[in-house]
Amino acid sequence: NYTENTVEFENDVLNTDGLSEFTRFNVKYAVGKPTSLGGKCYRYTGAVIIQVFVRPGIGISRSVVLADIISSLYRNNVISGHFFGVPVITKIAPESTWSQTQVYCEFYFEEYE
């Protein structure tokens, strides 16, 4: 459960007026592939991409703290049958209104016929 700050989901427009920080949550899936010659099991891969935004005056350390919290939720964890790897945290060059840190974590899950 992540309740540290306001979250914007895909296809959602968040009014950021008055906010000093927020996160944007995205999930990207790739094409599934059979894991055996018989085709009874298919493995699907994807990535969770979470962008952490803070106002430049707050400092980059706050976005790194939030990114660490998010990373700990996914690191080598299994959530609803999705197996997550080790997240990668990347600081993005600040823009005029927001500083950004990104958390990228690959995952996979399997389906059986």
C-alpha positions in Angstrom: 0.0 0.0 0.0 1.5 3.3 -1.1 0.0 6.4 0.6 3.1 8.6 0.8 1.6 11.2 -1.6 -0.8 11.8 -4.5 -0.7 9.2 -7.3 -1.6 9.9 -11.0 -2.5 6.8 -13.0 -2.4 6.2 -16.7 -5.2 7.9 -18.6 -5.8 10.2 -15.6 -5.3 13.9 -15.6 -4.1 15.2 -12.2 -4.5 18.8 -11.2 -1.1 19.6 -9.7 -2.0 23.1 -8.6 -1.1 23.4 -4.9 0.9 20.1 -4.9 4.5 20.0 -3.9 5.0 16.4 -4.9 3.2 13.6 -6.7 3.9 10.2 -8.4 2.8 8.9 -11.8 2.2 5.2 -12.1 2.5 3.3 -15.5 2.5 -0.4 -16.4 3.8 -1.6 -19.8 3.3 -5.2 -21.0 5.2 -7.0 -23.7 4.0 -10.0 -25.8 3.7 -13.3 -24.1 5.9 -16.2 -25.3 5.5 -20.0 -24.7 7.9 -21.3 -22.1 8.0 -24.9 -23.5 7.7 -26.7 -26.8 4.3 -28.0 -25.8 2.9 -24.5 -25.4 1.1 -25.2 -22.2 2.7 -22.2 -20.3 3.1 -18.7 -21.5 5.4 -16.1 -19.9 4.5 -12.4 -20.1 6.9 -9.7 -19.3 6.5 -6.0 -18.5 7.7 -3.1 -16.5 6.3 -0.8 -13.8 7.4 2.8 -14.3 6.8 5.2 -11.5 7.8 8.8 -11.9 8.3 10.9 -8.7 7.8 14.6 -9.1 8.8 17.3 -6.6 9.0 21.0 -6.9 12.6 22.2 -7.5 12.7 24.2 -4.2 12.1 21.0 -2.2 15.3 19.4 -3.3 16.2 16.2 -5.1 16.6 14.3 -1.8 12.9 14.2 -1.2 12.3 12.5 -4.6 15.0 10.0 -3.9 13.4 9.2 -0.5 10.1 8.6 -2.2 11.8 6.5 -4.9 13.5 4.4 -2.2 10.1 3.7 -0.5 8.6 2.7 -3.9 11.5 0.5 -4.7 11.2 -1.4 -1.5 7.6 -2.3 -2.3 8.7 -4.0 -5.5 12.2 -5.3 -4.9 12.3 -9.1 -5.5 8.6 -9.3 -4.5 5.7 -11.3 -5.8 2.4 -9.3 -6.1 -0.7 -11.0 -7.5 1.4 -13.6 -9.3 3.7 -11.0 -10.8 7.4 -11.6 -10.1 9.3 -8.4 -9.7 13.1 -7.9 -10.1 15.3 -5.2 -8.7 14.1 -1.6 -9.4 16.4 0.9 -11.1 16.3 4.5 -9.8 17.2 7.3 -12.3 17.3 11.0 -11.6 15.9 13.0 -14.5 17.2 16.5 -15.3 14.9 19.1 -13.6 12.4 21.1 -15.7 11.2 24.5 -14.8 8.3 23.4 -12.6 9.2 19.8 -11.5 12.3 17.7 -10.6 11.8 14.0 -11.4 13.2 10.7 -10.3 12.1 7.5 -12.0 11.7 4.0 -10.7 11.8 1.3 -13.3 11.1 -2.3 -12.4 10.7 -5.3 -14.7 8.3 -8.1 -13.9 7.0 -11.3 -15.4 4.0 -13.6 -14.8 2.9 -16.9 -16.3 -0.4 -18.3 -17.5 -1.1 -22.0 -18.0 -3.6 -23.6 -20.4 
